[in-house]
């Protein structure tokens, strides 16, 4: 076999491998903090932190009602809670609760621009800057 054939075989094996990991009820959104994967669980009102290296559960943390969007700002996890019209801030290192911030009606999308958190509010047709 030539190197291209060997590489193709190895790629095929790697592309066929898949793993499924358990989060919570109705996982909605996902983000990466550099070491862990964070998943919002819509009907559990929680987020689950998974170790990115092996998918094992690191912890599950309570947030607001119907967590939808999630993002990482370099130190904290921000969760848009669709039914409670707020955003929960958790410390990424240990999941400690830091605060809750009111936003528009049914926040879903959330992102960090390097300085601020931006939240898209579905039912109020608005964007909130935190």
Backbone as XML, in Angstrom:
<?xml version="1.0"?>
<chain id="A" units="angstrom">
  <residue number="1" name="UNK">
    <atom name="N" x="0.835" y="-1.187" z="0.000"/>
    <atom name="CA" x="0.000" y="0.000" z="0.000"/>
    <atom name="C" x="0.877" y="1.246" z="0.000"/>
  </residue>
  <residue number="2" name="UNK">
    <atom name="N" x="0.394" y="2.270" z="-0.678"/>
    <atom name="CA" x="1.109" y="3.543" z="-0.647"/>
    <atom name="C" x="0.575" y="4.386" z="0.516"/>
  </residue>
  <residue number="3" name="UNK">
    <atom name="N" x="1.261" y="5.491" z="0.869"/>
    <atom name="CA" x="0.832" y="6.313" z="2.014"/>
    <atom name="C" x="-0.597" y="6.863" z="1.895"/>
  </residue>
  <residue number="4" name="UNK">
    <atom name="N" x="-1.025" y="7.192" z="0.672"/>
    <atom name="CA" x="-2.379" y="7.708" z="0.490"/>
    <atom name="C" x="-3.420" y="6.636" z="0.828"/>
  </residue>
  <residue number="5" name="UNK">
    <atom name="N" x="-3.179" y="5.400" z="0.411"/>
    <atom name="CA" x="-4.118" y="4.322" z="0.719"/>
    <atom name="C" x="-4.187" y="4.065" z="2.231"/>
  </residue>
  <residue number="6" name="UNK">
    <atom name="N" x="-3.041" y="4.099" z="2.894"/>
    <atom name="CA" x="-3.013" y="3.887" z="4.347"/>
    <atom name="C" x="-3.753" y="5.024" z="5.049"/>
  </residue>
  <residue number="7" name="UNK">
    <atom name="N" x="-3.503" y="6.269" z="4.635"/>
    <atom name="CA" x="-4.184" y="7.417" z="5.240"/>
    <atom name="C" x="-5.687" y="7.329" z="5.039"/>
  </residue>
  <residue number="8" name="UNK">
    <atom name="N" x="-6.105" y="6.907" z="3.859"/>
    <atom name="CA" x="-7.536" y="6.771" z="3.578"/>
    <atom name="C" x="-8.173" y="5.722" z="4.481"/>
  </residue>
  <residue number="9" name="UNK">
    <atom name="N" x="-7.497" y="4.614" z="4.684"/>
    <atom name="CA" x="-8.027" y="3.572" z="5.574"/>
    <atom name="C" x="-8.148" y="4.085" z="7.002"/>
  </residue>
  <residue number="10" name="UNK">
    <atom name="N" x="-7.130" y="4.788" z="7.473"/>
    <atom name="CA" x="-7.171" y="5.325" z="8.842"/>
    <atom name="C" x="-8.262" y="6.380" z="8.972"/>
  </residue>
  <residue number="11" name="UNK">
    <atom name="N" x="-8.432" y="7.229" z="7.973"/>
    <atom name="CA" x="-9.488" y="8.225" z="7.999"/>
    <atom name="C" x="-10.850" y="7.547" z="8.058"/>
  </residue>
  <residue number="12" name="UNK">
    <atom name="N" x="-11.033" y="6.490" z="7.275"/>
    <atom name="CA" x="-12.313" y="5.798" z="7.245"/>
    <atom name="C" x="-12.652" y="5.236" z="8.623"/>
  </residue>
  <residue number="13" name="UNK">
    <atom name="N" x="-11.663" y="4.611" z="9.270"/>
    <atom name="CA" x="-11.888" y="4.070" z="10.616"/>
    <atom name="C" x="-12.273" y="5.176" z="11.592"/>
  </residue>
  <residue number="14" name="UNK">
    <atom name="N" x="-11.568" y="6.296" z="11.533"/>
    <atom name="CA" x="-11.845" y="7.412" z="12.451"/>
    <atom name="C" x="-13.206" y="8.030" z="12.172"/>
  </residue>
  <residue number="15" name="UNK">
    <atom name="N" x="-13.569" y="8.127" z="10.906"/>
    <atom name="CA" x="-14.840" y="8.759" z="10.579"/>
    <atom name="C" x="-16.027" y="7.873" z="10.911"/>
  </residue>
  <residue number="16" name="UNK">
    <atom name="N" x="-15.801" y="6.592" z="11.034"/>
    <atom name="CA" x="-16.877" y="5.672" z="11.371"/>
    <atom name="C" x="-17.120" y="5.585" z="12.871"/>
  </residue>
  <residue number="17" name="UNK">
    <atom name="N" x="-16.135" y="5.992" z="13.663"/>
    <atom name="CA" x="-16.278" y="5.928" z="15.116"/>
    <atom name="C" x="-17.207" y="7.042" z="15.585"/>
  </residue>
  <residue number="18" name="UNK">
    <atom name="N" x="-18.087" y="6.714" z="16.503"/>
    <atom name="CA" x="-18.945" y="7.730" z="17.098"/>
    <atom name="C" x="-19.263" y="7.321" z="18.525"/>
  </residue>
  <residue number="19" name="UNK">
    <atom name="N" x="-19.542" y="8.309" z="19.315"/>
    <atom name="CA" x="-19.890" y="8.067" z="20.707"/>
    <atom name="C" x="-21.104" y="8.916" z="21.046"/>
  </residue>
  <residue number="20" name="UNK">
    <atom name="N" x="-21.925" y="8.424" z="21.919"/>
    <atom name="CA" x="-23.072" y="9.172" z="22.392"/>
    <atom name="C" x="-22.954" y="9.293" z="23.903"/>
  </residue>
  <residue number="21" name="UNK">
    <atom name="N" x="-23.135" y="10.514" z="24.395"/>
    <atom name="CA" x="-23.002" y="10.768" z="25.817"/>
    <atom name="C" x="-24.319" y="11.288" z="26.365"/>
  </residue>
  <residue number="22" name="UNK">
    <atom name="N" x="-24.563" y="11.038" z="27.628"/>
    <atom name="CA" x="-25.816" y="11.424" z="28.251"/>
    <atom name="C" x="-25.718" y="12.817" z="28.852"/>
  </residue>
  <residue number="23" name="UNK">
    <atom name="N" x="-26.700" y="13.648" z="28.500"/>
    <atom name="CA" x="-26.826" y="14.971" z="29.116"/>
    <atom name="C" x="-28.120" y="14.929" z="29.924"/>
  </residue>
  <residue number="24" name="UNK">
    <atom name="N" x="-29.023" y="15.855" z="29.695"/>
    <atom name="CA" x="-30.294" y="15.876" z="30.400"/>
    <atom name="C" x="-31.450" y="15.686" z="29.438"/>
  </residue>
  <residue number="25" name="UNK">
    <atom name="N" x="-32.639" y="16.102" z="29.866"/>
    <atom name="CA" x="-33.851" y="15.933" z="29.079"/>
    <atom name="C" x="-33.963" y="17.027" z="28.023"/>
  </residue>
  <residue number="26" name="UNK">
    <atom name="N" x="-34.023" y="16.641" z="26.770"/>
    <atom name="CA" x="-34.156" y="17.533" z="25.614"/>
    <atom name="C" x="-32.992" y="18.518" z="25.501"/>
  </residue>
  <residue number="27" name="UNK">
    <atom name="N" x="-31.763" y="17.996" z="25.281"/>
    <atom name="CA" x="-30.629" y="18.895" z="25.101"/>
    <atom name="C" x="-30.881" y="19.840" z="23.931"/>
  </residue>
  <residue number="28" name="UNK">
    <atom name="N" x="-30.593" y="21.124" z="24.141"/>
    <atom name="CA" x="-30.971" y="22.144" z="23.171"/>
    <atom name="C" x="-29.774" y="22.791" z="22.496"/>
  </residue>
  <residue number="29" name="UNK">
    <atom name="N" x="-28.811" y="23.268" z="23.269"/>
    <atom name="CA" x="-27.641" y="23.972" z="22.737"/>
    <atom name="C" x="-26.387" y="23.467" z="23.414"/>
  </residue>
  <residue number="30" name="UNK">
    <atom name="N" x="-25.248" y="23.827" z="22.812"/>
    <atom name="CA" x="-23.983" y="23.288" z="23.280"/>
    <atom name="C" x="-22.875" y="24.318" z="23.061"/>
  </residue>
  <residue number="31" name="UNK">
    <atom name="N" x="-21.887" y="24.347" z="23.965"/>
    <atom name="CA" x="-20.717" y="25.208" z="23.769"/>
    <atom name="C" x="-19.496" y="24.548" z="24.394"/>
  </residue>
  <residue number="32" name="UNK">
    <atom name="N" x="-18.336" y="25.054" z="24.042"/>
    <atom name="CA" x="-17.051" y="24.519" z="24.497"/>
    <atom name="C" x="-16.316" y="25.609" z="25.264"/>
  </residue>
  <residue number="33" name="UNK">
    <atom name="N" x="-15.735" y="25.274" z="26.430"/>
    <atom name="CA" x="-15.026" y="26.273" z="27.230"/>
    <atom name="C" x="-13.508" y="26.111" z="27.184"/>
  </residue>
  <residue number="34" name="UNK">
    <atom name="N" x="-13.026" y="25.303" z="26.263"/>
    <atom name="CA" x="-11.595" y="25.048" z="26.159"/>
    <atom name="C" x="-11.198" y="23.714" z="26.748"/>
  </residue>
  <residue number="35" name="UNK">
    <atom name="N" x="-12.014" y="23.173" z="27.640"/>
    <atom name="CA" x="-11.738" y="21.871" z="28.250"/>
    <atom name="C" x="-12.994" y="21.016" z="28.362"/>
  </residue>
  <residue number="36" name="UNK">
    <atom name="N" x="-14.152" y="21.655" z="28.449"/>
    <atom name="CA" x="-15.408" y="20.941" z="28.683"/>
    <atom name="C" x="-16.475" y="21.361" z="27.687"/>
  </residue>
  <residue number="37" name="UNK">
    <atom name="N" x="-17.441" y="20.485" z="27.529"/>
    <atom name="CA" x="-18.613" y="20.734" z="26.707"/>
    <atom name="C" x="-19.771" y="21.020" z="27.657"/>
  </residue>
  <residue number="38" name="UNK">
    <atom name="N" x="-20.500" y="22.112" z="27.401"/>
    <atom name="CA" x="-21.658" y="22.495" z="28.202"/>
    <atom name="C" x="-22.910" y="22.317" z="27.361"/>
  </residue>
  <residue number="39" name="UNK">
    <atom name="N" x="-23.945" y="21.690" z="27.932"/>
    <atom name="CA" x="-25.177" y="21.394" z="27.208"/>
    <atom name="C" x="-26.373" y="21.924" z="27.992"/>
  </residue>
  <residue number="40" name="UNK">
    <atom name="N" x="-27.255" y="22.674" z="27.309"/>
    <atom name="CA" x="-28.494" y="23.105" z="27.970"/>
    <atom name="C" x="-29.517" y="21.981" z="27.871"/>
  </residue>
  <residue number="41" name="UNK">
    <atom name="N" x="-30.229" y="21.728" z="28.961"/>
    <atom name="CA" x="-31.260" y="20.689" z="29.020"/>
    <atom name="C" x="-32.609" y="21.389" z="29.206"/>
  </residue>
  <residue number="42" name="UNK">
    <atom name="N" x="-33.331" y="21.536" z="28.111"/>
    <atom name="CA" x="-34.507" y="22.400" z="28.048"/>
    <atom name="C" x="-35.535" y="22.136" z="29.138"/>
  </residue>
  <residue number="43" name="UNK">
    <atom name="N" x="-35.938" y="20.890" z="29.344"/>
    <atom name="CA" x="-37.034" y="20.618" z="30.280"/>
    <atom name="C" x="-36.573" y="20.195" z="31.660"/>
  </residue>
  <residue number="44" name="UNK">
    <atom name="N" x="-35.255" y="20.070" z="31.860"/>
    <atom name="CA" x="-34.715" y="19.812" z="33.200"/>
    <atom name="C" x="-34.375" y="21.106" z="33.932"/>
  </residue>
  <residue number="45" name="UNK">
    <atom name="N" x="-34.325" y="22.224" z="33.177"/>
    <atom name="CA" x="-33.895" y="23.501" z="33.739"/>
    <atom name="C" x="-32.494" y="23.404" z="34.330"/>
  </residue>
  <residue number="46" name="UNK">
    <atom name="N" x="-31.622" y="22.710" z="33.573"/>
    <atom name="CA" x="-30.238" y="22.517" z="33.991"/>
    <atom name="C" x="-29.305" y="22.661" z="32.796"/>
  </residue>
  <residue number="47" name="UNK">
    <atom name="N" x="-28.019" y="22.754" z="33.113"/>
    <atom name="CA" x="-26.970" y="22.577" z="32.120"/>
    <atom name="C" x="-26.070" y="21.462" z="32.620"/>
  </residue>
  <residue number="48" name="UNK">
    <atom name="N" x="-25.546" y="20.679" z="31.689"/>
    <atom name="CA" x="-24.646" y="19.589" z="32.027"/>
    <atom name="C" x="-23.264" y="19.916" z="31.491"/>
  </residue>
  <residue number="49" name="UNK">
    <atom name="N" x="-22.248" y="19.692" z="32.312"/>
    <atom name="CA" x="-20.849" y="19.901" z="31.941"/>
    <atom name="C" x="-20.225" y="18.528" z="31.702"/>
  </residue>
  <residue number="50" name="UNK">
    <atom name="N" x="-19.724" y="18.310" z="30.476"/>
    <atom name="CA" x="-19.096" y="17.050" z="30.103"/>
    <atom name="C" x="-17.609" y="17.261" z="29.868"/>
  </residue>
  <residue number="51" name="UNK">
    <atom name="N" x="-16.785" y="16.313" z="30.303"/>
    <atom name="CA" x="-15.358" y="16.354" z="30.014"/>
    <atom name="C" x="-15.170" y="16.089" z="28.522"/>
  </residue>
  <residue number="52" name="UNK">
    <atom name="N" x="-14.565" y="17.027" z="27.813"/>
    <atom name="CA" x="-14.423" y="16.897" z="26.358"/>
    <atom name="C" x="-13.522" y="15.737" z="25.955"/>
  </residue>
  <residue number="53" name="UNK">
    <atom name="N" x="-12.629" y="15.302" z="26.833"/>
    <atom name="CA" x="-11.712" y="14.228" z="26.469"/>
    <atom name="C" x="-12.371" y="12.855" z="26.445"/>
  </residue>
  <residue number="54" name="UNK">
    <atom name="N" x="-13.367" y="12.644" z="27.308"/>
    <atom name="CA" x="-13.981" y="11.309" z="27.338"/>
    <atom name="C" x="-15.512" y="11.324" z="27.437"/>
  </residue>
  <residue number="55" name="UNK">
    <atom name="N" x="-16.125" y="12.503" z="27.511"/>
    <atom name="CA" x="-17.589" y="12.601" z="27.563"/>
    <atom name="C" x="-18.206" y="12.326" z="28.917"/>
  </residue>
  <residue number="56" name="UNK">
    <atom name="N" x="-17.374" y="12.095" z="29.930"/>
    <atom name="CA" x="-17.927" y="11.823" z="31.256"/>
    <atom name="C" x="-18.548" y="13.085" z="31.840"/>
  </residue>
  <residue number="57" name="UNK">
    <atom name="N" x="-19.572" y="12.884" z="32.657"/>
    <atom name="CA" x="-20.261" y="14.014" z="33.276"/>
    <atom name="C" x="-19.413" y="14.590" z="34.400"/>
  </residue>
  <residue number="58" name="UNK">
    <atom name="N" x="-19.200" y="15.906" z="34.346"/>
    <atom name="CA" x="-18.473" y="16.606" z="35.396"/>
    <atom name="C" x="-19.461" y="17.150" z="36.419"/>
  </residue>
  <residue number="59" name="UNK">
    <atom name="N" x="-20.655" y="17.545" z="35.946"/>
    <atom name="CA" x="-21.662" y="18.063" z="36.850"/>
    <atom name="C" x="-22.886" y="18.550" z="36.110"/>
  </residue>
  <residue number="60" name="UNK">
    <atom name="N" x="-23.963" y="18.719" z="36.850"/>
    <atom name="CA" x="-25.200" y="19.281" z="36.323"/>
    <atom name="C" x="-25.614" y="20.413" z="37.249"/>
  </residue>
  <residue number="61" name="UNK">
    <atom name="N" x="-25.986" y="21.560" z="36.642"/>
    <atom name="CA" x="-26.222" y="22.774" z="37.409"/>
    <atom name="C" x="-27.585" y="23.367" z="37.061"/>
  </residue>
  <residue number="62" name="UNK">
    <atom name="N" x="-28.295" y="23.815" z="38.077"/>
    <atom name="CA" x="-29.612" y="24.428" z="37.883"/>
    <atom name="C" x="-29.463" y="25.822" z="37.303"/>
  </residue>
  <residue number="63" name="UNK">
    <atom name="N" x="-30.373" y="26.148" z="36.386"/>
    <atom name="CA" x="-30.441" y="27.486" z="35.790"/>
    <atom name="C" x="-31.908" y="27.898" z="35.761"/>
  </residue>
  <residue number="64" name="UNK">
    <atom name="N" x="-32.279" y="28.842" z="34.908"/>
    <atom name="CA" x="-33.666" y="29.297" z="34.821"/>
    <atom name="C" x="-34.560" y="28.310" z="34.083"/>
  </residue>
  <residue number="65" name="UNK">
    <atom name="N" x="-35.755" y="28.781" z="33.756"/>
    <atom name="CA" x="-36.785" y="27.949" z="33.135"/>
    <atom name="C" x="-36.574" y="27.832" z="31.627"/>
  </residue>
  <residue number="66" name="UNK">
    <atom name="N" x="-36.439" y="26.611" z="31.149"/>
    <atom name="CA" x="-36.266" y="26.284" z="29.727"/>
    <atom name="C" x="-34.990" y="26.887" z="29.142"/>
  </residue>
  <residue number="67" name="UNK">
    <atom name="N" x="-33.815" y="26.466" z="29.641"/>
    <atom name="CA" x="-32.560" y="26.984" z="29.105"/>
    <atom name="C" x="-32.402" y="26.623" z="27.631"/>
  </residue>
  <residue number="68" name="UNK">
    <atom name="N" x="-32.063" y="27.618" z="26.832"/>
    <atom name="CA" x="-32.008" y="27.415" z="25.383"/>
    <atom name="C" x="-30.591" y="27.625" z="24.874"/>
  </residue>
  <residue number="69" name="UNK">
    <atom name="N" x="-30.154" y="28.875" z="24.769"/>
    <atom name="CA" x="-28.822" y="29.186" z="24.246"/>
    <atom name="C" x="-27.781" y="29.188" z="25.348"/>
  </residue>
  <residue number="70" name="UNK">
    <atom name="N" x="-26.511" y="29.015" z="24.923"/>
    <atom name="CA" x="-25.417" y="28.974" z="25.897"/>
    <atom name="C" x="-24.147" y="29.488" z="25.226"/>
  </residue>
  <residue number="71" name="UNK">
    <atom name="N" x="-23.325" y="30.220" z="25.999"/>
    <atom name="CA" x="-22.035" y="30.663" z="25.469"/>
    <atom name="C" x="-21.017" y="30.784" z="26.601"/>
  </residue>
  <residue number="72" name="UNK">
    <atom name="N" x="-19.774" y="30.892" z="26.207"/>
    <atom name="CA" x="-18.634" y="30.983" z="27.123"/>
    <atom name="C" x="-17.918" y="32.305" z="26.863"/>
  </residue>
  <residue number="73" name="UNK">
    <atom name="N" x="-17.568" y="33.039" z="27.927"/>
    <atom name="CA" x="-16.911" y="34.342" z="27.757"/>
    <atom name="C" x="-15.424" y="34.329" z="28.115"/>
  </residue>
  <residue number="74" name="UNK">
    <atom name="N" x="-14.868" y="33.160" z="28.317"/>
    <atom name="CA" x="-13.471" y="33.052" z="28.720"/>
    <atom name="C" x="-13.311" y="32.695" z="30.180"/>
  </residue>
  <residue number="75" name="UNK">
    <atom name="N" x="-14.344" y="32.930" z="30.975"/>
    <atom name="CA" x="-14.308" y="32.599" z="32.400"/>
    <atom name="C" x="-15.641" y="32.056" z="32.902"/>
  </residue>
  <residue number="76" name="UNK">
    <atom name="N" x="-16.738" y="32.445" z="32.239"/>
    <atom name="CA" x="-18.079" y="32.108" z="32.716"/>
    <atom name="C" x="-18.930" y="31.514" z="31.606"/>
  </residue>
  <residue number="77" name="UNK">
    <atom name="N" x="-19.946" y="30.790" z="32.030"/>
    <atom name="CA" x="-20.952" y="30.236" z="31.124"/>
    <atom name="C" x="-22.210" y="31.081" z="31.282"/>
  </residue>
  <residue number="78" name="UNK">
    <atom name="N" x="-22.792" y="31.490" z="30.159"/>
    <atom name="CA" x="-24.008" y="32.293" z="30.132"/>
    <atom name="C" x="-25.099" y="31.470" z="29.481"/>
  </residue>
  <residue number="79" name="UNK">
    <atom name="N" x="-26.261" y="31.402" z="30.130"/>
    <atom name="CA" x="-27.363" y="30.569" z="29.656"/>
    <atom name="C" x="-28.614" y="31.414" z="29.478"/>
  </residue>
  <residue number="80" name="UNK">
    <atom name="N" x="-29.174" y="31.393" z="28.267"/>
    <atom name="CA" x="-30.424" y="32.107" z="27.980"/>
    <atom name="C" x="-31.592" y="31.204" z="28.352"/>
  </residue>
  <residue number="81" name="UNK">
    <atom name="N" x="-32.408" y="31.646" z="29.312"/>
    <atom name="CA" x="-33.541" y="30.869" z="29.821"/>
    <atom name="C" x="-34.827" y="31.369" z="29.164"/>
  </residue>
  <residue number="82" name="UNK">
    <atom name="N" x="-35.322" y="30.591" z="28.219"/>
    <atom name="CA" x="-36.406" y="31.023" z="27.341"/>
    <atom name="C" x="-37.720" y="31.322" z="28.061"/>
  </residue>
  <residue number="83" name="UNK">
    <atom name="N" x="-38.097" y="30.531" z="29.038"/>
    <atom name="CA" x="-39.389" y="30.733" z="29.695"/>
    <atom name="C" x="-39.345" y="31.670" z="30.895"/>
  </residue>
  <residue number="84" name="UNK">
    <atom name="N" x="-38.167" y="31.944" z="31.434"/>
    <atom name="CA" x="-38.083" y="32.872" z="32.570"/>
    <atom name="C" x="-37.564" y="34.246" z="32.160"/>
  </residue>
  <residue number="85" name="UNK">
    <atom name="N" x="-37.317" y="34.440" z="30.864"/>
    <atom name="CA" x="-36.917" y="35.747" z="30.323"/>
    <atom name="C" x="-35.699" y="36.322" z="31.038"/>
  </residue>
  <residue number="86" name="UNK">
    <atom name="N" x="-34.707" y="35.462" z="31.260"/>
    <atom name="CA" x="-33.486" y="35.924" z="31.899"/>
    <atom name="C" x="-32.293" y="35.104" z="31.423"/>
  </residue>
  <residue number="87" name="UNK">
    <atom name="N" x="-31.126" y="35.515" z="31.897"/>
    <atom name="CA" x="-29.870" y="34.837" z="31.583"/>
    <atom name="C" x="-29.206" y="34.477" z="32.903"/>
  </residue>
  <residue number="88" name="UNK">
    <atom name="N" x="-28.719" y="33.249" z="32.997"/>
    <atom name="CA" x="-27.987" y="32.798" z="34.180"/>
    <atom name="C" x="-26.503" y="32.797" z="33.869"/>
  </residue>
  <residue number="89" name="UNK">
    <atom name="N" x="-25.706" y="33.269" z="34.826"/>
    <atom name="CA" x="-24.245" y="33.274" z="34.696"/>
    <atom name="C" x="-23.671" y="32.287" z="35.711"/>
  </residue>
  <residue number="90" name="UNK">
    <atom name="N" x="-22.867" y="31.333" z="35.217"/>
    <atom name="CA" x="-22.214" y="30.329" z="36.054"/>
    <atom name="C" x="-20.703" y="30.436" z="35.883"/>
  </residue>
  <residue number="91" name="UNK">
    <atom name="N" x="-19.959" y="30.176" z="36.931"/>
    <atom name="CA" x="-18.502" y="30.127" z="36.830"/>
    <atom name="C" x="-18.137" y="28.826" z="36.107"/>
  </residue>
  <residue number="92" name="UNK">
    <atom name="N" x="-17.393" y="28.936" z="35.019"/>
    <atom name="CA" x="-17.071" y="27.764" z="34.206"/>
    <atom name="C" x="-16.201" y="26.753" z="34.952"/>
  </residue>
  <residue number="93" name="UNK">
    <atom name="N" x="-15.338" y="27.196" z="35.811"/>
    <atom name="CA" x="-14.416" y="26.289" z="36.497"/>
    <atom name="C" x="-15.111" y="25.303" z="37.425"/>
  </residue>
  <residue number="94" name="UNK">
    <atom name="N" x="-16.206" y="25.742" z="38.073"/>
    <atom name="CA" x="-16.851" y="24.855" z="39.048"/>
    <atom name="C" x="-18.380" y="24.865" z="39.000"/>
  </residue>
  <residue number="95" name="UNK">
    <atom name="N" x="-18.985" y="25.634" z="38.100"/>
    <atom name="CA" x="-20.437" y="25.673" z="37.971"/>
    <atom name="C" x="-21.149" y="26.515" z="39.007"/>
  </residue>
  <residue number="96" name="UNK">
    <atom name="N" x="-20.394" y="27.253" z="39.827"/>
    <atom name="CA" x="-21.031" y="28.088" z="40.848"/>
    <atom name="C" x="-21.919" y="29.150" z="40.205"/>
  </residue>
  <residue number="97" name="UNK">
    <atom name="N" x="-23.076" y="29.374" z="40.822"/>
    <atom name="CA" x="-24.018" y="30.397" z="40.388"/>
    <atom name="C" x="-23.436" y="31.776" z="40.688"/>
  </residue>
  <residue number="98" name="UNK">
    <atom name="N" x="-23.431" y="32.666" z="39.686"/>
    <atom name="CA" x="-22.940" y="34.029" z="39.880"/>
    <atom name="C" x="-24.086" y="35.029" z="39.879"/>
  </residue>
  <residue number="99" name="UNK">
    <atom name="N" x="-25.051" y="34.852" z="38.964"/>
    <atom name="CA" x="-26.151" y="35.803" z="38.933"/>
    <atom name="C" x="-27.165" y="35.504" z="37.859"/>
  </residue>
  <residue number="100" name="UNK">
    <atom name="N" x="-28.275" y="36.242" z="37.916"/>
    <atom name="CA" x="-29.344" y="36.163" z="36.928"/>
    <atom name="C" x="-29.626" y="37.574" z="36.440"/>
  </residue>
  <residue number="101" name="UNK">
    <atom name="N" x="-29.807" y="37.724" z="35.134"/>
    <atom name="CA" x="-29.995" y="39.033" z="34.517"/>
    <atom name="C" x="-31.247" y="39.004" z="33.650"/>
  </residue>
  <residue number="102" name="UNK">
    <atom name="N" x="-32.130" y="39.958" z="33.856"/>
    <atom name="CA" x="-33.364" y="40.055" z="33.076"/>
    <atom name="C" x="-33.042" y="40.526" z="31.669"/>
  </residue>
  <residue number="103" name="UNK">
    <atom name="N" x="-33.743" y="39.935" z="30.696"/>
    <atom name="CA" x="-33.599" y="40.322" z="29.289"/>
    <atom name="C" x="-34.996" y="40.393" z="28.682"/>
  </residue>
  <residue number="104" name="UNK">
    <atom name="N" x="-35.111" y="40.333" z="27.371"/>
    <atom name="CA" x="-36.407" y="40.402" z="26.704"/>
    <atom name="C" x="-37.197" y="39.112" z="26.795"/>
  </residue>
  <residue number="105" name="UNK">
    <atom name="N" x="-38.277" y="39.056" z="26.022"/>
    <atom name="CA" x="-39.221" y="37.941" z="26.048"/>
    <atom name="C" x="-38.698" y="36.752" z="25.243"/>
  </residue>
  <residue number="106" name="UNK">
    <atom name="N" x="-38.495" y="35.641" z="25.915"/>
    <atom name="CA" x="-38.065" y="34.366" z="25.330"/>
    <atom name="C" x="-36.665" y="34.431" z="24.713"/>
  </residue>
  <residue number="107" name="UNK">
    <atom name="N" x="-35.645" y="34.672" z="25.544"/>
    <atom name="CA" x="-34.281" y="34.687" z="25.023"/>
    <atom name="C" x="-33.868" y="33.300" z="24.540"/>
  </residue>
  <residue number="108" name="UNK">
    <atom name="N" x="-33.220" y="33.279" z="23.392"/>
    <atom name="CA" x="-32.796" y="31.990" z="22.830"/>
    <atom name="C" x="-31.349" y="31.996" z="22.386"/>
  </residue>
  <residue number="109" name="UNK">
    <atom name="N" x="-30.973" y="32.933" z="21.527"/>
    <atom name="CA" x="-29.591" y="33.004" z="21.068"/>
    <atom name="C" x="-28.765" y="33.868" z="21.996"/>
  </residue>
  <residue number="110" name="UNK">
    <atom name="N" x="-27.495" y="33.481" z="22.189"/>
    <atom name="CA" x="-26.619" y="34.248" z="23.076"/>
    <atom name="C" x="-25.189" y="34.107" z="22.577"/>
  </residue>
  <residue number="111" name="UNK">
    <atom name="N" x="-24.432" y="35.217" z="22.639"/>
    <atom name="CA" x="-23.027" y="35.163" z="22.226"/>
    <atom name="C" x="-22.215" y="36.205" z="22.978"/>
  </residue>
  <residue number="112" name="UNK">
    <atom name="N" x="-20.909" y="36.038" z="22.927"/>
    <atom name="CA" x="-19.955" y="36.933" z="23.565"/>
    <atom name="C" x="-19.097" y="37.574" z="22.482"/>
  </residue>
  <residue number="113" name="UNK">
    <atom name="N" x="-18.938" y="38.907" z="22.511"/>
    <atom name="CA" x="-18.181" y="39.612" z="21.477"/>
    <atom name="C" x="-16.773" y="39.996" z="21.916"/>
  </residue>
  <residue number="114" name="UNK">
    <atom name="N" x="-16.342" y="39.525" z="23.069"/>
    <atom name="CA" x="-15.042" y="39.892" z="23.607"/>
    <atom name="C" x="-15.147" y="40.892" z="24.741"/>
  </residue>
  <residue number="115" name="UNK">
    <atom name="N" x="-16.298" y="41.559" z="24.825"/>
    <atom name="CA" x="-16.522" y="42.536" z="25.895"/>
    <atom name="C" x="-17.917" y="42.431" z="26.492"/>
  </residue>
  <residue number="116" name="UNK">
    <atom name="N" x="-18.909" y="42.070" z="25.686"/>
    <atom name="CA" x="-20.311" y="42.051" z="26.122"/>
    <atom name="C" x="-20.991" y="40.746" z="25.745"/>
  </residue>
  <residue number="117" name="UNK">
    <atom name="N" x="-22.061" y="40.464" z="26.467"/>
    <atom name="CA" x="-22.942" y="39.349" z="26.134"/>
    <atom name="C" x="-24.117" y="39.927" z="25.350"/>
  </residue>
  <residue number="118" name="UNK">
    <atom name="N" x="-24.468" y="39.288" z="24.250"/>
    <atom name="CA" x="-25.600" y="39.694" z="23.412"/>
    <atom name="C" x="-26.632" y="38.582" z="23.426"/>
  </residue>
  <residue number="119" name="UNK">
    <atom name="N" x="-27.895" y="38.951" z="23.603"/>
    <atom name="CA" x="-28.976" y="37.976" z="23.725"/>
    <atom name="C" x="-30.079" y="38.308" z="22.722"/>
  </residue>
  <residue number="120" name="UNK">
    <atom name="N" x="-30.469" y="37.313" z="21.934"/>
    <atom name="CA" x="-31.587" y="37.471" z="20.988"/>
    <atom name="C" x="-32.866" y="37.018" z="21.671"/>
  </residue>
  <residue number="121" name="UNK">
    <atom name="N" x="-33.853" y="37.921" z="21.742"/>
    <atom name="CA" x="-35.127" y="37.666" z="22.422"/>
    <atom name="C" x="-36.206" y="37.395" z="21.377"/>
  </residue>
  <residue number="122" name="UNK">
    <atom name="N" x="-36.602" y="36.149" z="21.280"/>
    <atom name="CA" x="-37.460" y="35.657" z="20.209"/>
    <atom name="C" x="-38.817" y="36.361" z="20.125"/>
  </residue>
  <residue number="123" name="UNK">
    <atom name="N" x="-39.578" y="36.383" z="21.221"/>
    <atom name="CA" x="-40.938" y="36.926" z="21.170"/>
    <atom name="C" x="-40.994" y="38.447" z="21.233"/>
  </residue>
  <residue number="124" name="UNK">
    <atom name="N" x="-39.976" y="39.099" z="21.752"/>
    <atom name="CA" x="-40.006" y="40.562" z="21.801"/>
    <atom name="C" x="-39.291" y="41.209" z="20.612"/>
  </residue>
  <residue number="125" name="UNK">
    <atom name="N" x="-38.829" y="40.374" z="19.665"/>
    <atom name="CA" x="-38.152" y="40.898" z="18.469"/>
    <atom name="C" x="-37.100" y="41.928" z="18.850"/>
  </residue>
  <residue number="126" name="UNK">
    <atom name="N" x="-36.239" y="41.556" z="19.815"/>
    <atom name="CA" x="-35.234" y="42.504" z="20.300"/>
    <atom name="C" x="-33.926" y="41.773" z="20.618"/>
  </residue>
  <residue number="127" name="UNK">
    <atom name="N" x="-32.905" y="42.581" z="20.837"/>
    <atom name="CA" x="-31.605" y="42.082" z="21.259"/>
    <atom name="C" x="-31.209" y="42.852" z="22.513"/>
  </residue>
  <residue number="128" name="UNK">
    <atom name="N" x="-30.711" y="42.137" z="23.508"/>
    <atom name="CA" x="-30.254" y="42.754" z="24.753"/>
    <atom name="C" x="-28.735" y="42.645" z="24.837"/>
  </residue>
  <residue number="129" name="UNK">
    <atom name="N" x="-28.100" y="43.729" z="25.233"/>
    <atom name="CA" x="-26.648" y="43.750" z="25.453"/>
    <atom name="C" x="-26.402" y="43.818" z="26.954"/>
  </residue>
  <residue number="130" name="UNK">
    <atom name="N" x="-25.670" y="42.856" z="27.480"/>
    <atom name="CA" x="-25.312" y="42.831" z="28.906"/>
    <atom name="C" x="-23.854" y="43.206" z="29.067"/>
  </residue>
</chain>
